[in-house]
Amino acid sequence: MGERKTLNKYYSLDFDPNKKPRLQKPKNQQTKIRFMLPVRVRCNTCGNYMSEGTKFNCREEEVINETYLGNKIHRFYIKCTRCLAEVTIKTDPKNNGYIVESGATCPYNGLEYLCRTYGYDSDEDM
């Protein structure tokens, strides 16, 4: 019974770990993560509202050739809770928020509200 509990493994004398092939991952590989929706969105396909804080299993990837002051930009792919249409969300480090790219619309954007209220231009710093 004790042989099942051993943590040691036998390696033969002619084993060379450098000859073992390594897995090469592509730069834009997508990973599956648990994601909490950062903004309220409305699906373009069925009109379903998904509120802020809804948890999703999503795919995440780094956007290639796109950075902001050295910060990487990430893209998230989620599915609508009613019709399973794909919604794409991208980080926006310039405005300290998120951009809904495709599949849905964001009915409220705090930055746009501030710009209208206080007369700021959306391109200049506040």
Secondary structure by P-SEA (a helix, b strand, c coil): cccccccbbbbcccccccccbbbbbccbbbbbbbbcccbbbbbcccccccccccccccccccccccccccbbbbbbbbbbcccbbbbbbbbbcccccccccccccccccaaaaaaaaacccccccc
